[in-house]
Amino acid sequence: MVTEVTNLKDIEPILQKYFKGYILSNDPFEKVLIYTKEKIIAVISYSIIYERGEINYIITLPNYRKKGIASKLLEYALNDMKNCENISLEVSKDNKEAINLYSKYGFKIKTDRKKYYDGKDAYLMVR
Ligand SMILES: CC(C)(COP(=O)(O)OP(=O)(O)OC[C@H]1O[C@@H](n2cnc3c(N)ncnc32)[C@H](O)[C@@H]1OP(=O)(O)O)[C@@H](O)C(=O)NCCC(=O)NCCS
């Protein structure tokens, strides 16, 4: 089941475990959707900033990967952003799983983002 998170504290333990050093954002444009099956097993965060969409992060818990769950959440988010002129995101250059996922949904590498994540290079992808 896909639902919107109203209290970000519900997903804080997942974010802190899998995105080391993550601090909850206070982005007023942010929306967070979760996929639950008795417990939270995947999360997507995105922001709709007027005509622009941004995907902040997506994660599926390790035991539930490769089952189409991130795709499902991304489809919900993209549908919510359907009126955006463009949607962008940054992804680490070595994250082939995520690059494949985003490419599958029409995102294209636009440029490099040098030292974007803790000194690691990223791509800017745009749809
Ligand atoms: C990236 C991630 C969210 C994918 O979640 P998932 O639920 O396994 O994704 P799906 O099952 O919906 O897969 C969708 C597509 O992603 C790509 N993909 C997913 N896992 C992959 C893997 N191990 N190797 C290569 N491509 C992969 C494929 O294109 C796949 O489509 P396909 O099944 O038709 O080949 C997951 O690997 C994850 O949580 N990674 C850690 C967090 C992260 O790095 N997030 C992205 C940056 S914020």
The ligand as an SDF file (V2000), in Angstrom:
LIG
                    3D

 48 50  0  0  0  0  0  0  0  0999 V2000
   17.7210    1.9330   -6.1780 C   0  0  0  0  0  0  0  0  0  0  0  0
   16.6640    1.1790   -5.3670 C   0  0  0  0  0  0  0  0  0  0  0  0
   15.7440    2.1810   -4.6820 C   0  0  0  0  0  0  0  0  0  0  0  0
   15.8620    0.2740   -6.3180 C   0  0  0  0  0  0  0  0  0  0  0  0
   14.8070   -0.3220   -5.5450 O   0  0  0  0  0  0  0  0  0  0  0  0
   14.0260   -1.6450   -6.0200 P   0  0  0  0  0  0  0  0  0  0  0  0
   12.7590   -1.6970   -5.2340 O   0  0  0  0  0  0  0  0  0  0  0  0
   14.9260   -2.7970   -5.9330 O   0  0  0  0  0  0  0  0  0  0  0  0
   13.7360   -1.2950   -7.5490 O   0  0  0  0  0  0  0  0  0  0  0  0
   12.7880   -2.0680   -8.5860 P   0  0  0  0  0  0  0  0  0  0  0  0
   12.6580   -3.5060   -8.2030 O   0  0  0  0  0  0  0  0  0  0  0  0
   11.5270   -1.2780   -8.7480 O   0  0  0  0  0  0  0  0  0  0  0  0
   13.6710   -2.0010   -9.9140 O   0  0  0  0  0  0  0  0  0  0  0  0
   13.4030   -1.0480  -10.9190 C   0  0  0  0  0  0  0  0  0  0  0  0
   14.6000   -0.9100  -11.8550 C   0  0  0  0  0  0  0  0  0  0  0  0
   15.7490   -0.4470  -11.1330 O   0  0  0  0  0  0  0  0  0  0  0  0
   16.9400   -0.9990  -11.7170 C   0  0  0  0  0  0  0  0  0  0  0  0
   17.6040   -1.8530  -10.7310 N   0  0  0  0  0  0  0  0  0  0  0  0
   17.1180   -2.1990   -9.5040 C   0  0  0  0  0  0  0  0  0  0  0  0
   18.0080   -3.0080   -8.8620 N   0  0  0  0  0  0  0  0  0  0  0  0
   19.0520   -3.1770   -9.7080 C   0  0  0  0  0  0  0  0  0  0  0  0
   20.2800   -3.8940   -9.6120 C   0  0  0  0  0  0  0  0  0  0  0  0
   20.6030   -4.6340   -8.5170 N   0  0  0  0  0  0  0  0  0  0  0  0
   21.1650   -3.8310  -10.6580 N   0  0  0  0  0  0  0  0  0  0  0  0
   20.8440   -3.1020  -11.7610 C   0  0  0  0  0  0  0  0  0  0  0  0
   19.6850   -2.3860  -11.9100 N   0  0  0  0  0  0  0  0  0  0  0  0
   18.8040   -2.4320  -10.8880 C   0  0  0  0  0  0  0  0  0  0  0  0
   16.4820   -1.7950  -12.9150 C   0  0  0  0  0  0  0  0  0  0  0  0
   16.4180   -0.9230  -14.0240 O   0  0  0  0  0  0  0  0  0  0  0  0
   15.0700   -2.1850  -12.4950 C   0  0  0  0  0  0  0  0  0  0  0  0
   14.2480   -2.4840  -13.5710 O   0  0  0  0  0  0  0  0  0  0  0  0
   14.1670   -4.0170  -14.1190 P   0  0  0  0  0  0  0  0  0  0  0  0
   13.7000   -4.8330  -12.9530 O   0  0  0  0  0  0  0  0  0  0  0  0
   13.1750   -3.9160  -15.2330 O   0  0  0  0  0  0  0  0  0  0  0  0
   15.5470   -4.3870  -14.5360 O   0  0  0  0  0  0  0  0  0  0  0  0
   17.3350    0.2550   -4.2990 C   0  0  0  0  0  0  0  0  0  0  0  0
   18.3890   -0.4790   -4.8960 O   0  0  0  0  0  0  0  0  0  0  0  0
   17.8650    0.9750   -3.0770 C   0  0  0  0  0  0  0  0  0  0  0  0
   17.1440    1.2060   -2.1010 O   0  0  0  0  0  0  0  0  0  0  0  0
   19.1630    1.3600   -3.0780 N   0  0  0  0  0  0  0  0  0  0  0  0
   19.7720    2.0230   -1.9200 C   0  0  0  0  0  0  0  0  0  0  0  0
   19.2890    3.4460   -1.7540 C   0  0  0  0  0  0  0  0  0  0  0  0
   19.6980    4.2990   -2.9310 C   0  0  0  0  0  0  0  0  0  0  0  0
   20.8520    4.2740   -3.3580 O   0  0  0  0  0  0  0  0  0  0  0  0
   18.7470    5.0910   -3.4590 N   0  0  0  0  0  0  0  0  0  0  0  0
   18.9670    5.9360   -4.6210 C   0  0  0  0  0  0  0  0  0  0  0  0
   19.6200    7.1960   -4.3200 C   0  0  0  0  0  0  0  0  0  0  0  0
   18.7370    8.2160   -3.1920 S   0  0  0  0  0  0  0  0  0  0  0  0
  1  2  1  0
  2  3  1  0
  2  4  1  0
  2 36  1  0
  4  5  1  0
  5  6  1  0
  6  7  2  0
  6  8  1  0
  6  9  1  0
  9 10  1  0
 10 11  2  0
 10 12  1  0
 10 13  1  0
 13 14  1  0
 14 15  1  0
 15 16  1  0
 15 30  1  0
 16 17  1  0
 17 18  1  0
 17 28  1  0
 18 19  1  0
 18 27  1  0
 19 20  2  0
 20 21  1  0
 21 22  1  0
 21 27  2  0
 22 23  1  0
 22 24  2  0
 24 25  1  0
 25 26  2  0
 26 27  1  0
 28 29  1  0
 28 30  1  0
 30 31  1  0
 31 32  1  0
 32 33  2  0
 32 34  1  0
 32 35  1  0
 36 37  1  0
 36 38  1  0
 38 39  2  0
 38 40  1  0
 40 41  1  0
 41 42  1  0
 42 43  1  0
 43 44  2  0
 43 45  1  0
 45 46  1  0
 46 47  1  0
 47 48  1  0
M  END
$$$$
